[in-house]
Amino acid sequence: MVIAIAIGGWIHGYLPEDFLLQYAGADNIFAVPMAVIIGVPLYSNAAGTIPLISALIEKGMAAGTALALMMSITALSLPEMIILRKVMKPKLLATFIAILAVSITLTGYIFNLII
C-alpha cells in the first residue's frame, strides 16, 4: 500500500497532465485495452490501488480507463494467475482470463461512455 501511495504521489506531482490526456483520455480508443494490459504484471489489492487511481483520474485519465486498470491489477495480475494455475487446468484458466479481460475492457468502455 505504501508503494501505491508513493506512485500516486509521484503521478500527482510530476506527471504532465497533457501526457495522460493524450494517451489515456476518453477520446483514445486504445486506452482501455492498454490499461488492462498494463495492469496484468502489477499486483495489489483494491485498497492499494486507490491512491494510484485517484492520482491518475485527477491528472486527466478517463474514469472507465482508470477503473479498467484498477480491476486488471486486482483480478488479472500475474501472481494471481500463478496461484490459480495450481488449482485450475490450463484450458479453464485461459477461459477465465479471457472472460475477465473482455469483461473488464467492456466495463471500461461503458464507464467512459457514461461518465
C-alpha positions in Angstrom: 0.0 0.0 0.0 2.9 2.4 0.7 4.3 1.7 -2.8 0.9 2.6 -4.3 0.7 5.8 -2.3 4.2 6.7 -3.4 3.4 6.0 -7.1 0.2 8.0 -6.8 2.1 10.9 -5.2 4.6 10.9 -8.0 1.9 10.8 -10.7 0.1 13.7 -8.9 3.2 15.8 -8.6 5.3 15.1 -11.6 3.4 13.5 -14.5 2.4 16.2 -17.1 -1.4 16.4 -17.5 -1.1 16.5 -21.3 0.6 13.1 -21.3 -2.4 11.4 -19.7 -4.9 13.3 -21.8 -3.1 12.2 -24.9 -2.6 8.5 -24.1 -5.3 7.7 -21.6 -8.0 10.2 -22.3 -11.6 9.3 -23.2 -11.0 10.0 -26.9 -8.3 7.4 -27.2 -9.9 4.1 -28.3 -6.9 2.0 -27.2 -6.7 3.5 -23.7 -8.9 0.9 -22.0 -7.2 -2.3 -23.5 -3.8 -0.8 -22.8 -4.8 -0.1 -19.2 -5.8 -3.8 -18.9 -2.5 -5.0 -20.4 -0.5 -2.6 -18.1 -2.4 -3.9 -15.0 -1.5 -7.6 -15.6 2.1 -7.6 -14.3 1.2 -5.5 -11.3 -0.2 -6.9 -8.1 -2.1 -5.2 -5.4 -5.4 -5.3 -3.5 -8.2 -2.9 -4.2 -7.2 -0.6 -1.3 -3.6 -0.4 -2.6 -4.7 0.8 -6.0 -7.0 3.6 -4.8 -4.2 6.2 -4.3 -2.8 5.4 -7.8 -6.2 5.5 -9.5 -7.1 8.7 -7.7 -4.0 10.5 -8.9 -4.5 9.2 -12.5 -8.1 10.5 -12.6 -7.0 13.9 -11.2 -4.4 14.1 -13.9 -7.0 13.5 -16.6 -7.3 9.8 -17.2 -10.9 8.8 -18.1 -12.8 7.1 -15.3 -13.5 4.0 -17.3 -9.9 3.6 -18.2 -8.8 4.0 -14.6 -11.5 1.5 -13.5 -10.2 -1.0 -16.0 -6.7 -0.5 -14.8 -7.8 -1.0 -11.2 -9.8 -4.1 -12.0 -7.0 -5.7 -14.0 -4.5 -5.0 -11.2 -6.6 -6.8 -8.7 -8.2 -9.6 -10.8 -5.8 -10.4 -13.7 -2.4 -9.9 -12.1 0.4 -12.3 -13.0 0.9 -13.5 -9.4 -2.8 -14.3 -9.1 -2.6 -16.4 -12.3 0.4 -18.3 -10.9 -1.6 -19.1 -7.8 -4.7 -20.1 -9.8 -2.6 -22.3 -12.1 -2.2 -24.7 -9.1 -5.9 -25.2 -8.8 -7.2 -24.8 -12.4 -6.4 -26.7 -15.5 -4.7 -24.6 -18.3 -7.8 -24.5 -20.5 -10.1 -23.4 -17.7 -7.5 -20.8 -16.6 -7.3 -19.4 -20.2 -11.1 -19.2 -20.4 -11.1 -17.4 -17.0 -8.5 -14.9 -18.2 -10.3 -14.3 -21.5 -13.7 -13.7 -19.9 -12.2 -11.4 -17.3 -10.2 -9.4 -19.8 -13.2 -8.9 -22.1 -15.5 -8.1 -19.2 -13.0 -5.5 -17.7 -12.5 -3.9 -21.1 -16.2 -3.6 -21.9 -16.8 -2.2 -18.4 -14.1 0.4 -19.0 -15.6 1.4 -22.3 -19.1 1.6 -20.8 -17.9 3.8 -18.0 -16.1 6.1 -20.4 -19.4 6.5 -22.4 -21.4 7.1 -19.3 -19.1 9.5 -17.4 
